[in-house]
C-alpha cells in the first residue's frame, strides 16, 4: 500500500508539471500585453515598456515559466497585476466561499441521488420507478441559471427565507451559511439528478448480481441483502463518478456564483479574465488542475479501500 | 415422507411458457437427479422452487415443502425458510460470492439470519463450516476474500453456506460445471458426504449422467420445460424409455465408455435446443426425435409403469437395453437387431 501511495503521488507530481506547462503556454500565446491593458489606452509606449519590465514580462518565456513555477513551489503565487493584492490571499478568500459551496452542493446532490436512485432501482419496471426516473430527467434538463433564478424568486423575493445574493463573510457563520443555501441547492439539484441515474444503474446491477441472489438464498430480505452486500459494491463505480462530478461542480460554481453574486473562485476567475490579470488566471487554472488530480488520486486510493480485488495489484 | 413436492409448476416470462407442468416428488433424505440439456428449464425450476426467479419471470402451480406451499407463502415466510429449511448451491462459484466481503463472514450468513448467532460464535461457526468442507487451514481461509480462493475452494464455500443450517431440502444447480475436471470428482464426493451426514433431500441438477447414476436414487429428465421421463436412476439410465433420455444416455456412454462410433463420430442427438426457447407444440422433442409419429403434435400423456413415468406417444419399448450396450444401434442404416432398436442417436443429419 505504501509503495502504491508513493507511486500514485509521483504520477500526480509529474502530471502537475505537465499541466503547469500547458497552462503557462496557453495563456502566454494570447495576444496583447497586460501592461497595455493595465495602463489604459492613453499610455505611452515607454510607460508600457517600463511596466512590462517591472512585471518581469520582458524576460524570455522559459525564464518567466521557471520564475512562476518556482514561486508556486514556495507557495508564492505572485501579486495581481491589477489589484496589487497577493494572489494567494485572494484565492484563499475565494476558496472560503467556493469550497463550502461545492461541499454543500455535493451533500444536497447525494441527499437527492441516494434515495431517488436506490428507490428507482428497487421499483424498477413499476410505474413508481419510472416516475422517479422521470424526476431525475427533469432535474437534469433544467439549466443551472434558470433553476437558480426560480429559487431566488421563490425563497428570496417572495418569502425572504434566504438572501438572493451576496456574501457577508464568515465572521457571522450563520448568515454566511444562509447565503450559501440557495446557490448550493441550485447546484445540488442538478447534481442530484445526474448522480441519481448512476446510483440507480449501479444498484440495479447489484440487484441482478449472483451474490445478491446467494444472499437471498440464505434467507436475507431484499433490503437486508442490499444493505449487507449490494451497497459497498454499488459504491465502487459511484466513487469514480463522484470524483469527476466534484470537479465539474467547481466549474458549475462559476455560473452559480455569478447568479448569486458570491465572491468565490468563479467570480475571481471571471474578473481576472476581464482585466487580463494573466497571473491570477494562471494560478487559478493550476489550482483547478491540482484539485482534479488530487481528486482522481483520492478516487484510486479509495478503490483499494472498498474493493479488496484491487489490492496487491499494481 | 415427502420433503419436497412439485406439482404442475409453470414458469412464464411475460406470458411465454419456459417451464410447463413440471411435477416430481423428493422424499425425505432422497436424492433426485434433474438432467437435460442447457435450456431445458432445470435451473428455472430450481429458482422457482426457491422463489428467487428474476425480473419478469413468474411461477404458477404448487411447490410443497413439507406440505407448505411455497408459491403461496408471503415473502416474509419464504425468508424464514430459505437458507434454513431449503437451500441452494449455485452453478457459478466465481460470481455467487460477494467479492468485497470475507469468506468467513459470508459462510455464516444463514446461521446469523436464522439462529441469531453473535460475532464470536459466528466466527467459530465459520471456521467449523470451512473445516467440514475440507478447506485448507480454515481459520486462515475464513479471513480471505473470494478472489483469493480457487474455483473449487469457492464452490466448497458455497456448499458450506448451503448446508450451514441443516436444510431439509438442498438444491444443487450444476455444482461442478464451472470447475476443472480434476476438481469435479472431489466436489461431488464432498457433496455426497455432506448430504449423507445431514440426511437432507437432494435435488441435483447436472449434465453428468455418471454422477447421477452414482449419487441419485431417482432421475427426472427435462426437455423444453417439460418433464419427459422419471424413475429410479438405475432403471432409467439402464433402459431409458423416452427417446430423449435414450439420446442423452447414448452420447454420455460413448464419451465415457465406448469412444467414437465405428464411423469415427461421437453419437449426438440430432438438431439442437431452439435458441429462442420456442419449442414445437405438442411434444417439445418431436422435431429432433427419430421415433416421432403423427400423434406427437399432441401433448403426450404420462405413461406410468410402476415407479417409472414417461411422457411419449412412441416410447422405446420396455426391456430394450440401453443403447450404450449395443454398438449395432449406432448404425441405424443397418437392419437393427430383433425388435425396435434403441433410438435417439446417430450423427447429425
Interface residues (C-beta under 8 A of the other chain):
Chain A: X124 X125 X208 X209 X210 X211 X213 X214 X215 X216 X217 X218 X219 X220 X221 X224 X228 X229 X232 X233 X236 X306 X307 X308 X309
Chain B: X50 X52 X54 X55 X56 X75 X76 X79 X80 X81 X82 X83 X84 X87 X88 X90 X92 X95 X96 X97 X98 X99 X100 X101 X109 X110 X113 X114 X145 X147 X158 X161 X162
